[in-house]
């Protein structure tokens, strides 16, 4: 059994893993704020992201949801530029 070690310091790779998870958490929150839903209510019962876009329901994996949202964000930016 492990005991708590107050002197424990994460290795550089562990720190990078933590930073990467923090970035992914921020990306997931951005998806939620833009109408994406994390759900397993699809025919395969896998946990996937879903969003209705132009009347069509997309049920996709996380990296694809990130790509879709990135494209949508880019279009919004282009619309606001003179």
MODELLER restraints for C-alpha pairs under 7 A, 6 or more apart:
rsr = mdl.restraints
at = mdl.atoms
rsr.add(forms.Gaussian(group=physical.xy_distance, feature=features.Distance(at['CA:31:A'], at['CA:69:A']), mean=6.99, stdev=0.5))
rsr.add(forms.Gaussian(group=physical.xy_distance, feature=features.Distance(at['CA:35:A'], at['CA:51:A']), mean=6.42, stdev=0.5))
rsr.add(forms.Gaussian(group=physical.xy_distance, feature=features.Distance(at['CA:36:A'], at['CA:49:A']), mean=6.24, stdev=0.5))
rsr.add(forms.Gaussian(group=physical.xy_distance, feature=features.Distance(at['CA:36:A'], at['CA:50:A']), mean=5.60, stdev=0.5))
rsr.add(forms.Gaussian(group=physical.xy_distance, feature=features.Distance(at['CA:36:A'], at['CA:51:A']), mean=4.96, stdev=0.5))
rsr.add(forms.Gaussian(group=physical.xy_distance, feature=features.Distance(at['CA:37:A'], at['CA:49:A']), mean=5.48, stdev=0.5))
rsr.add(forms.Gaussian(group=physical.xy_distance, feature=features.Distance(at['CA:37:A'], at['CA:50:A']), mean=5.24, stdev=0.5))
rsr.add(forms.Gaussian(group=physical.xy_distance, feature=features.Distance(at['CA:37:A'], at['CA:51:A']), mean=6.46, stdev=0.5))
rsr.add(forms.Gaussian(group=physical.xy_distance, feature=features.Distance(at['CA:38:A'], at['CA:47:A']), mean=6.70, stdev=0.5))
rsr.add(forms.Gaussian(group=physical.xy_distance, feature=features.Distance(at['CA:38:A'], at['CA:48:A']), mean=5.72, stdev=0.5))
rsr.add(forms.Gaussian(group=physical.xy_distance, feature=features.Distance(at['CA:38:A'], at['CA:49:A']), mean=4.63, stdev=0.5))
rsr.add(forms.Gaussian(group=physical.xy_distance, feature=features.Distance(at['CA:38:A'], at['CA:50:A']), mean=6.54, stdev=0.5))
rsr.add(forms.Gaussian(group=physical.xy_distance, feature=features.Distance(at['CA:39:A'], at['CA:47:A']), mean=5.34, stdev=0.5))
rsr.add(forms.Gaussian(group=physical.xy_distance, feature=features.Distance(at['CA:39:A'], at['CA:48:A']), mean=5.57, stdev=0.5))
rsr.add(forms.Gaussian(group=physical.xy_distance, feature=features.Distance(at['CA:39:A'], at['CA:49:A']), mean=6.22, stdev=0.5))
rsr.add(forms.Gaussian(group=physical.xy_distance, feature=features.Distance(at['CA:40:A'], at['CA:46:A']), mean=5.07, stdev=0.5))
rsr.add(forms.Gaussian(group=physical.xy_distance, feature=features.Distance(at['CA:40:A'], at['CA:47:A']), mean=4.31, stdev=0.5))
rsr.add(forms.Gaussian(group=physical.xy_distance, feature=features.Distance(at['CA:40:A'], at['CA:48:A']), mean=6.17, stdev=0.5))
rsr.add(forms.Gaussian(group=physical.xy_distance, feature=features.Distance(at['CA:48:A'], at['CA:59:A']), mean=6.31, stdev=0.5))
rsr.add(forms.Gaussian(group=physical.xy_distance, feature=features.Distance(at['CA:48:A'], at['CA:60:A']), mean=5.68, stdev=0.5))
rsr.add(forms.Gaussian(group=physical.xy_distance, feature=features.Distance(at['CA:48:A'], at['CA:61:A']), mean=5.28, stdev=0.5))
rsr.add(forms.Gaussian(group=physical.xy_distance, feature=features.Distance(at['CA:48:A'], at['CA:62:A']), mean=6.81, stdev=0.5))
rsr.add(forms.Gaussian(group=physical.xy_distance, feature=features.Distance(at['CA:49:A'], at['CA:59:A']), mean=5.65, stdev=0.5))
rsr.add(forms.Gaussian(group=physical.xy_distance, feature=features.Distance(at['CA:49:A'], at['CA:60:A']), mean=5.38, stdev=0.5))
rsr.add(forms.Gaussian(group=physical.xy_distance, feature=features.Distance(at['CA:49:A'], at['CA:61:A']), mean=6.07, stdev=0.5))
rsr.add(forms.Gaussian(group=physical.xy_distance, feature=features.Distance(at['CA:49:A'], at['CA:62:A']), mean=6.39, stdev=0.5))
rsr.add(forms.Gaussian(group=physical.xy_distance, feature=features.Distance(at['CA:49:A'], at['CA:65:A']), mean=6.51, stdev=0.5))
rsr.add(forms.Gaussian(group=physical.xy_distance, feature=features.Distance(at['CA:50:A'], at['CA:57:A']), mean=6.85, stdev=0.5))
rsr.add(forms.Gaussian(group=physical.xy_distance, feature=features.Distance(at['CA:50:A'], at['CA:58:A']), mean=5.38, stdev=0.5))
rsr.add(forms.Gaussian(group=physical.xy_distance, feature=features.Distance(at['CA:50:A'], at['CA:59:A']), mean=4.33, stdev=0.5))
rsr.add(forms.Gaussian(group=physical.xy_distance, feature=features.Distance(at['CA:50:A'], at['CA:60:A']), mean=6.31, stdev=0.5))
rsr.add(forms.Gaussian(group=physical.xy_distance, feature=features.Distance(at['CA:51:A'], at['CA:57:A']), mean=5.68, stdev=0.5))
rsr.add(forms.Gaussian(group=physical.xy_distance, feature=features.Distance(at['CA:51:A'], at['CA:58:A']), mean=5.43, stdev=0.5))
rsr.add(forms.Gaussian(group=physical.xy_distance, feature=features.Distance(at['CA:51:A'], at['CA:59:A']), mean=6.84, stdev=0.5))
rsr.add(forms.Gaussian(group=physical.xy_distance, feature=features.Distance(at['CA:52:A'], at['CA:58:A']), mean=6.04, stdev=0.5))
